[in-house]
């Protein structure tokens, strides 16, 4: 069975947001080549829907198709009552209740909040609309600085390209990094941007060619298993510690330590998914040193221990099982590595 993605299109939708799920999810393939997702599009009453760029689309389905969906995606909107006063129709609100998994791109988060799906939960939206969102929905734990928020059965993303990041994250969560990375290659896009990365970084260009931290970031990635202290990294970049830290944050939105930890977690997850290395060796190669340290960092990042994470992505038939109906967050029993 294909995992069905239903894209719910509202009046004055953002055109790129509509195209993202239809492009990224079909690019995910099983090792045997079969597609893992089916994408369908719907609107209230199967009515034509006008987009913010000046054209109209005619979805193939009405809201009844949501009953067959494993995941619902709500693209952003550029106007209407949901942005003006935080309201949606009773029909739409009812249609979004009790679904296995719901995602929003950009201001689609306003729709989820208006439906009551974000009450008391963490979420994000486009940085420029964050003040309006916070005013209309004070009951939501808004984080306006990140690319996306995964809260299990409800996921939200920031504006425009962050929908690509969230879609790849969902594929990675469903099927592991190899499938997600292959989908990214088919879409000619970077395979990974951590959800906690800053969505909007207002920075000047480097003062002179070669004045940034890109070369040092490449060095860090090539030496994840080595001790990388701040002073040594600053020396590699030929900067003072203070200048290096400032430049690094300007260019990535994160401190060097936080960025490095995220890359090490990513590498550890890749090793757990794709190799049979012991947990101690995974910890060493990822730069965490010990299994205890790896377990603490991985649990903080994804909520499970290394062996549980490996079992989730290496279990026999995982791809086939994950392609069938998804019911909320895929978790494994917590255990000590």
C-alpha positions in Angstrom: 0.0 0.0 0.0 1.2 3.5 -0.8 1.2 6.0 2.0 -1.4 8.6 0.8 -0.6 12.3 1.2 -3.6 14.6 0.8 -2.9 18.2 0.1 -5.7 20.5 1.2 -5.8 23.7 -0.9 -7.4 26.9 0.3 -8.2 30.1 -1.4 -5.1 32.4 -2.1 -2.7 29.5 -1.5 1.0 29.9 -2.0 1.9 28.2 -5.3 5.3 26.8 -4.3 3.8 25.3 -1.1 1.3 23.4 -3.2 4.0 22.0 -5.5 6.4 20.9 -2.8 4.6 17.7 -1.5 3.7 16.7 -5.1 7.3 16.9 -6.1 9.2 15.6 -3.0 7.1 12.7 -1.8 6.8 10.9 -5.1 10.6 11.1 -5.4 10.9 8.7 -2.4 11.4 5.1 -3.6 11.9 1.7 -2.0 15.2 -0.1 -2.7 13.4 -2.1 -5.3 12.3 1.1 -7.1 8.6 1.3 -6.1 7.2 4.6 -5.0 6.3 4.9 -1.3 3.8 7.8 -1.4 0.8 8.8 -3.4 -0.1 12.5 -3.5 -3.7 13.7 -4.1 -5.1 17.2 -3.9 -8.5 18.4 -2.5 -10.5 21.5 -1.8 -13.9 22.2 -0.1 -16.5 20.9 -2.5 -13.9 20.2 -5.1 -14.2 23.9 -6.0 -11.6 25.8 -8.1 -9.1 27.5 -5.9 -7.3 30.8 -6.7 -3.6 31.2 -5.8 -1.8 34.3 -4.8 0.1 34.3 -8.1 -2.9 34.9 -10.2 -4.1 31.6 -11.5 -6.6 28.9 -10.5 -6.3 25.2 -9.9 -9.1 22.6 -9.9 -8.3 19.8 -7.4 -9.4 16.2 -8.3 -11.0 15.6 -4.9 -13.3 17.1 -2.2 -12.8 16.8 1.5 -14.0 13.2 1.6 -10.5 12.1 0.4 -9.1 13.2 3.8 -10.8 10.0 5.2 -8.4 7.9 3.1 -5.3 10.0 3.8 -2.4 8.9 6.0 -0.9 12.4 6.1 -2.6 15.8 5.4 -0.5 18.7 4.1 -1.9 22.3 4.4 0.0 24.8 2.1 0.4 28.4 3.1 -2.1 31.1 2.3 -1.6 34.8 1.5 -4.9 36.2 2.7 -8.4 35.4 3.9 -10.1 35.2 7.2 -7.6 32.7 8.7 -4.9 35.4 8.5 -7.2 38.3 9.3 -8.9 36.9 12.4 -7.8 33.3 12.8 -11.0 31.6 11.7 -11.8 28.8 9.3 -15.2 27.3 8.3 -16.8 24.7 10.6 -16.6 22.2 7.8 -12.9 22.6 7.4 -12.3 22.5 11.1 -14.2 19.3 11.4 -12.4 17.8 8.4 -9.0 18.3 10.1 -9.9 16.6 13.4 -8.7 13.2 14.4 -6.3 12.6 11.5 -3.2 10.3 11.8 -0.7 13.0 10.8 -1.1 16.7 9.7 1.6 19.0 8.3 1.6 22.6 7.4 3.9 24.7 5.2 4.4 28.4 5.9 1.2 30.1 7.0 -0.7 26.8 6.7 0.1 26.7 10.4 -2.7 29.4 10.8 -5.2 26.8 9.5 -4.0 24.1 11.9 -4.1 26.6 14.8 -7.6 27.8 13.8 -8.7 24.1 13.8 -7.4 23.7 17.4 -4.7 21.2 16.4 -1.9 23.3 17.9 -3.3 24.2 21.3 -0.7 23.8 23.9 1.8 22.4 21.4 5.0 23.7 19.8 4.8 25.1 16.3 6.4 27.4 13.8 5.4 29.6 10.9 7.0 32.1 8.5 9.1 34.5 10.5 7.4 37.6 9.0 3.9 36.3 10.2 5.1 35.2 13.6 3.8 38.4 15.4 0.4 38.0 13.9 0.3 34.3 14.7 1.2 34.9 18.3 -1.5 37.6 18.6 -4.2 35.4 17.1 -3.2 32.1 18.8 -1.6 32.8 22.2 -2.4 29.2 23.3 0.2 27.9 20.8 3.9 27.5 21.9 5.3 29.4 18.9 9.0 29.1 18.0 9.5 31.7 15.2 13.2 31.0 14.7 13.3 27.4 13.4 12.8 25.7 10.0 10.3 23.2 11.2 8.8 21.6 14.3 8.0 17.9 14.6 5.6 17.2 17.4 4.7 13.7 16.4 1.3 13.7 14.6 1.4 17.4 13.9 4.3 19.1 12.1 4.7 22.7 11.1 7.3 24.4 8.9 8.5 27.9 8.2 8.1 29.7 4.9 8.7 28.6 1.3 11.7 26.4 1.1 11.3 25.1 4.7 8.5 23.0 3.3 11.1 21.1 1.3 13.1 20.5 4.5 10.0 19.2 6.4 9.0 16.9 3.6 12.5 15.3 3.5 12.4 15.1 7.3 9.1 13.1 7.1 10.5 10.8 4.5 13.6 10.3 6.7 11.4 9.6 9.7 9.3 7.1 7.8 12.0 5.3 5.9 15.5 6.4 7.0 18.2 8.6 5.7 19.1 6.5 2.6 15.6 6.8 1.1 15.4 10.5 2.0 18.9 11.3 0.6 18.0 9.6 -2.6 14.8 11.6 -2.8 16.8 14.8 -2.3 19.1 13.8 -5.1 16.2 13.3 -7.5 14.9 16.7 -6.5 18.4 18.3 -6.9 18.3 19.7 -3.4 20.4 19.5 -0.2 19.6 16.3 1.7 19.6 17.8 5.2 18.9 21.0 7.1 18.3 20.5 10.8 14.9 21.6 11.9 16.4 23.8 14.7 18.4 25.8 12.2 17.5 29.5 12.1 15.0 30.2 9.3 16.0 33.8 8.8 19.6 35.0 9.2 20.1 38.7 8.5 23.8 39.0 7.9 26.2 41.1 5.8 28.5 39.6 3.2 32.0 38.7 4.5 34.3 41.7 4.5 36.7 40.0 2.1 36.9 36.8 0.0 37.6 33.8 2.2 36.6 35.7 5.3 33.8 33.3 6.3 33.7 30.0 8.2 32.8 27.6 5.3 36.2 26.0 5.0 36.3 25.4 8.8 32.8 23.8 8.6 34.1 21.5 5.9 37.1 20.7 8.2 34.7 19.9 11.1 32.6 17.6 8.9 35.8 15.7 7.8 36.9 15.3 11.4 33.8 14.6 13.4 35.6 11.8 15.3 38.3 14.2 16.5 38.2 16.6 19.5 37.3 20.0 18.1 37.6 22.7 20.7 36.6 26.3 19.9 40.1 27.7 20.1 41.4 25.2 17.6 38.5 25.9 15.2 39.1 29.6 15.4 42.8 29.0 14.7 41.9 26.9 11.6 39.7 29.8 10.4 42.5 32.3 11.2 40.3 34.3 13.4 40.1 35.2 17.1 37.6 33.1 19.1 35.3 36.0 19.4 35.3 36.8 15.7 35.0 33.1 14.7 32.0 32.6 17.0 30.3 35.7 15.7 30.9 34.9 12.1 29.8 31.3 12.6 26.5 32.3 14.1 25.9 34.9 11.4 26.4 32.3 8.7 24.6 29.3 10.2 22.2 30.7 12.8 23.9 28.5 15.5 26.9 28.5 17.8 29.8 26.3 16.7 29.1 23.8 19.5 25.4 23.4 18.7 26.1 23.0 14.9 28.8 20.4 15.6 26.6 18.4 17.9 23.9 18.4 15.2 26.3 17.1 12.6 27.5 14.4 14.9 24.0 13.3 15.7 23.3 13.2 12.0 26.4 11.0 11.3 25.6 8.7 14.2 22.0 8.2 12.9 23.4 7.4 9.4 25.8 4.8 10.9 23.1 3.2 13.0 20.8 3.0 9.9 23.3 1.7 7.4 26.0 -0.3 9.3 26.3 -3.1 11.9 28.9 -1.2 13.9 28.6 -1.6 17.6 27.2 1.4 19.6 30.6 2.1 21.1 32.2 2.3 17.6 29.4 4.5 16.3 29.9 6.8 19.2 33.6 7.0 18.5 33.2 7.6 14.8 30.6 10.3 15.4 32.7 12.1 17.9 30.7 11.4 21.1 33.5 9.2 22.6 31.3 6.8 24.6 28.0 5.0 24.2 26.7 6.8 27.2 27.3 10.2 25.6 25.8 9.0 22.3 22.7 7.7 24.1 22.2 11.0 25.9 22.5 13.1 22.8 20.4 10.8 20.5 17.7 10.6 23.1 17.6 14.3 23.4 17.4 14.7 19.6 14.9 11.9 18.6 13.6 10.4 21.9 15.1 6.9 21.7 18.3 5.1 22.5 20.7 3.9 19.8 19.6 0.3 19.7 16.0 1.3 19.6 16.7 3.7 16.8 18.6 1.0 14.8 15.8 -1.5 15.3 13.3 1.0 13.9 15.2 1.5 10.7 16.9 -1.9 10.3 14.0 -4.2 11.1 13.0 -6.6 8.4 10.3 -5.3 6.2 10.6 -1.8 7.6 10.1 -0.1 4.2 7.1 -2.1 3.3 5.5 -1.6 6.7 6.2 2.1 6.8 4.6 2.5 3.3 1.3 1.4 4.7 -1.0 3.5 6.9 1.0 5.7 9.3 -0.6 6.4 12.7 1.3 9.3 14.4 4.9 9.2 15.4 6.9 6.1 14.7 8.6 5.2 18.0 10.5 2.3 19.4 10.6 1.1 23.0 13.2 3.1 25.0 16.1 1.0 26.2 19.7 1.4 27.2 22.3 0.9 24.6 
